[in-house]
Amino acid sequence: MTESKPTEFYHDPVLLKECLEYLNLREEGVFVDCTLGGGGHSSAIAKELSENGTLHCFDRDPEAIGFATKRLEGSKPNIVFHPVAFAALGEEVEASSCDGILYDLGISSRQVDSNERGFTFVGDVPLDLRMDTRQDMSAQEWLREVSEEDLASALRYNADLERAMKLAVRLKACVSDGRKILPSDVKDIVLSVFPDKKRDANGILARVFQAIRMEVNGELEQIKVSMRSAVECLKVGGRLVIMSYHSVEDRCVKDVCAEFERACICPPELPICRCGGKCQKLKKVLRKPMVPSDEEIKRNSRARSAKLRVYERV
């Protein structure tokens, strides 16, 4: 079997030129790629840094770390690999030390395309959905342990799904006998709950997988913890560059950043400001999120839902 090339093994980075531009790269700077994946963004950043620059790379997927380590071998800057979830950013990187921090949220095309990881609904590999295969709880265990009510809530919140309770009841029934749930089982359940939406079945199925995956990996909580740490890790003038791919992620990004855009952080019930009104730590660089061009979407269909938000530490 021939060795896969980087661009074949992992997806092409989305909005690469724009990410590099808004990170305000400088040769001797300290930068963080919180979502290493196949190293697409990291390798482009590394080319802009000198031997006095530093690039921190985070990924909790051992396969991604192994692949990107080889890809970045021989790069000029000091590259520090962190084989942990990006929620550990504040524990791994010093406060006020970074010139720019990048997030490319969601899952990589490699994870989606790899049948053995159970991320895809093509084939009959049992659902796994773990970004870090070393963690104990896979989608199988999570579905067996979660209540119908909490599963329905996850389907609503993580994927804006209708008929969430009916979906939850049937998913729970499928795992009640202890057998492993397969993609074909989930598809059958989707078709039974949405018999009037057969044309949209694959889209609904993708959202069901998304909702379960986000719970298995604790994705929203990871984003919140990591981004709050990122604000503290940035130097004044440092940039926070975040790409999201669906409304739930984007809403989470906006809500967290809004916490740091406020000058006053006093409780709203206080009649007067007691904090001094000088608490703002972030300001928007882009008034509205940037989206890929039609040309990029044509070249890379997985870019079509991307939104890029940029903030600066003040």
C-alpha positions in Angstrom: 0.0 0.0 0.0 1.4 3.4 -1.0 1.7 6.1 1.7 -1.0 8.8 1.5 0.0 12.3 0.7 -1.0 14.9 3.3 -3.6 16.5 1.1 -5.1 13.0 0.4 -5.0 11.9 4.1 -6.5 15.0 5.6 -8.6 17.8 4.2 -7.3 20.9 2.6 -7.3 23.7 5.1 -10.3 26.0 4.7 -9.7 29.8 4.4 -6.0 29.2 4.8 -4.8 32.5 3.3 -7.3 34.4 5.4 -6.3 32.6 8.6 -2.6 33.4 8.1 -3.4 37.0 7.3 -5.6 37.6 10.4 -3.1 35.8 12.7 -0.7 38.7 12.0 2.2 36.2 11.7 5.7 37.4 12.5 8.9 35.4 12.3 9.8 35.3 16.0 6.3 35.1 17.4 4.6 32.5 19.5 1.5 30.9 17.9 -0.9 28.1 18.8 -2.9 25.8 16.5 -5.5 24.3 18.8 -6.8 22.0 16.2 -3.8 20.4 14.5 -5.5 17.6 12.5 -3.3 16.8 9.5 -1.1 19.8 10.1 -2.4 21.8 7.1 -2.7 25.1 9.0 0.3 24.4 11.2 2.6 23.6 8.2 1.6 26.9 6.6 2.2 28.8 9.8 5.6 27.1 10.4 6.8 28.3 7.0 6.3 31.9 8.1 8.2 31.5 11.4 12.0 31.6 12.0 14.1 29.4 14.2 13.3 31.9 17.0 9.6 31.4 16.6 7.4 28.9 18.4 4.3 26.9 17.3 2.2 25.0 19.9 0.1 22.2 18.3 -2.8 20.6 20.1 -4.8 17.5 19.1 -6.3 14.7 21.3 -6.4 12.3 18.3 -3.3 10.2 18.5 -3.5 9.4 14.8 -3.5 13.1 13.9 -0.5 13.8 16.2 1.5 11.0 14.6 0.7 12.1 11.1 1.4 15.8 11.6 4.6 15.1 13.5 6.0 13.5 10.4 4.6 16.3 8.2 6.2 19.1 10.3 9.5 17.3 10.8 12.4 19.6 9.8 10.4 22.8 10.2 12.4 25.9 11.2 10.5 27.1 14.4 10.4 25.3 17.7 7.3 23.1 17.4 5.7 21.8 20.6 3.2 19.0 20.3 0.5 18.7 22.9 -1.3 15.3 22.6 -4.2 16.5 24.7 -7.6 18.2 24.3 -7.4 21.9 23.6 -9.3 22.5 26.8 -5.9 22.0 28.5 -4.5 25.1 26.7 -4.3 27.1 29.9 -2.3 24.3 31.6 0.1 23.8 28.8 0.8 27.4 27.6 1.9 30.4 29.7 -0.4 33.4 30.2 0.2 36.5 28.1 2.7 34.6 25.9 1.0 34.2 22.6 0.8 36.4 19.5 -2.0 34.4 17.9 -4.3 31.4 18.5 -6.1 29.4 15.8 -9.1 27.1 16.1 -10.5 25.1 13.1 -13.4 23.5 14.9 -15.4 20.3 14.2 -13.9 17.1 12.8 -11.5 16.5 10.0 -12.4 14.9 6.7 -10.0 12.1 7.6 -12.1 11.2 10.6 -15.3 11.3 8.5 -13.8 9.3 5.7 -12.2 6.6 7.9 -14.8 3.8 8.3 -12.9 2.1 11.2 -13.4 5.2 13.4 -17.2 5.0 13.3 -17.6 8.7 12.4 -19.3 8.0 9.1 -22.7 6.6 8.4 -21.4 4.7 5.4 -20.7 1.0 6.1 -21.5 -1.1 9.1 -18.8 -0.2 11.6 -20.3 0.3 15.1 -20.7 3.9 16.2 -17.5 5.1 18.0 -17.3 8.9 17.5 -14.4 9.4 19.9 -11.8 12.0 18.8 -9.4 10.5 21.4 -9.6 6.7 21.0 -7.9 6.5 24.4 -10.9 7.7 26.3 -13.2 5.1 27.8 -16.7 6.2 26.6 -17.6 5.7 23.0 -20.9 6.5 21.4 -22.0 2.9 22.2 -21.5 3.4 26.0 -22.9 6.9 26.0 -26.1 5.9 24.2 -26.6 3.0 26.7 -26.1 5.3 29.7 -27.9 8.5 28.7 -31.6 9.0 29.6 -34.2 9.5 26.9 -34.8 13.0 28.1 -31.1 14.0 28.0 -30.6 12.3 24.6 -33.6 14.3 23.2 -32.2 17.5 24.7 -28.8 16.8 23.0 -30.5 16.2 19.7 -32.3 19.5 20.0 -29.5 21.7 21.2 -26.5 20.2 19.3 -28.3 19.8 16.0 -31.6 21.7 16.0 -33.5 18.5 15.3 -37.3 18.2 15.3 -39.0 15.1 16.7 -36.1 14.8 19.1 -38.0 12.8 21.7 -39.3 10.3 19.2 -35.7 9.9 17.9 -34.4 9.5 21.4 -36.9 6.8 22.4 -36.1 4.7 19.3 -32.4 5.1 19.6 -32.5 4.0 23.2 -34.7 1.0 22.3 -32.1 0.0 19.7 -29.4 -0.3 22.4 -31.6 -1.7 25.2 -30.6 -5.3 24.5 -26.9 -4.5 24.8 -26.0 -5.0 21.1 -23.9 -2.5 19.2 -25.7 0.1 17.2 -24.7 0.4 13.6 -25.0 3.3 11.1 -27.7 1.3 9.2 -29.7 1.1 12.5 -29.5 4.9 12.9 -30.6 5.4 9.3 -33.5 3.0 9.7 -34.6 5.0 12.8 -34.3 8.3 11.0 -36.4 7.0 8.1 -39.0 5.7 10.6 -39.2 9.0 12.4 -39.1 11.2 9.3 -41.0 9.1 6.7 -42.1 12.4 5.0 -38.5 13.6 4.6 -36.8 10.8 2.7 -35.0 13.2 0.4 -33.4 14.9 3.4 -32.6 11.6 5.2 -28.8 11.9 4.8 -28.8 15.5 6.1 -30.9 14.5 9.2 -28.7 11.5 9.7 -25.5 13.7 9.7 -27.1 15.9 12.3 -28.0 12.9 14.5 -24.3 11.8 14.3 -23.2 15.4 15.0 -25.4 15.7 18.1 -24.1 12.4 19.6 -20.5 13.1 18.7 -20.6 16.4 20.4 -21.8 14.8 23.6 -19.3 11.9 23.5 -16.4 14.3 23.1 -17.8 17.1 25.3 -17.2 19.5 22.4 -19.1 22.6 23.5 -17.6 22.5 27.0 -14.2 22.0 25.5 -14.6 25.1 23.3 -15.8 27.2 26.3 -12.9 26.2 28.6 -10.3 26.5 25.8 -11.4 29.9 24.5 -11.5 31.4 28.0 -8.0 30.2 28.5 -7.0 31.5 25.0 -8.0 35.0 26.0 -5.6 34.8 29.0 -2.8 33.2 26.9 -2.8 36.1 24.4 -0.6 39.1 24.6 -2.3 42.5 24.2 -2.7 42.9 20.5 -2.7 39.1 19.9 -5.2 37.6 17.6 -7.9 34.9 18.2 -8.9 33.3 14.9 -11.8 30.8 15.0 -13.5 28.8 12.2 -16.8 27.0 12.9 -18.9 24.8 10.7 -22.4 24.8 12.1 -24.7 27.2 14.0 -24.2 25.4 17.4 -20.4 25.9 17.4 -20.7 29.4 16.0 -23.2 30.4 18.7 -20.9 29.0 21.4 -17.9 31.0 20.0 -20.0 34.2 19.9 -21.3 33.7 23.4 -17.9 33.1 24.9 -16.2 36.0 23.1 -19.1 38.3 24.1 -18.2 37.7 27.7 -14.8 39.4 27.0 -16.1 42.2 24.8 -18.0 43.8 27.7 -16.4 46.8 29.4 -18.6 46.4 32.4 -19.1 42.9 34.0 -21.3 44.0 36.9 -24.5 42.0 37.5 -27.4 43.7 35.5 -29.4 44.2 38.7 -26.8 46.6 40.2 -27.9 50.2 39.8 -24.4 51.5 39.2 -21.2 50.1 37.8 -18.8 48.8 40.5 -16.2 47.1 38.4 -14.8 50.3 36.9 -16.0 49.6 33.4 -12.6 48.7 32.1 -12.9 44.9 31.9 -13.0 44.5 28.1 -10.4 42.0 26.9 -11.5 41.3 23.3 -12.6 43.4 20.4 -13.9 42.3 17.0 -11.5 42.6 14.1 -14.2 41.5 11.6 -17.7 43.0 12.2 -19.3 40.0 10.5 -17.9 36.5 10.1 -16.0 35.8 6.8 -17.2 32.9 4.6 -15.4 31.1 1.8 -15.6 32.3 -1.8 -17.7 30.4 -4.4 -14.4 29.3 -5.9 -13.1 27.8 -2.7 -16.4 26.0 -2.1 -16.3 24.6 -5.7 -12.7 23.3 -5.0 -13.5 22.0 -1.5 -17.2 21.3 -0.8 -16.6 20.9 2.9 -15.8 24.6 3.1 -19.3 25.6 2.3 -20.5 26.0 5.9 -17.4 27.6 7.3 -17.5 30.9 9.2 -14.4 32.7 10.3 -14.4 35.1 13.3 -11.5 37.2 14.4 -10.9 39.0 17.7 -8.0 40.9 19.1 -6.8 41.1 22.8 -7.0 44.5 24.3 
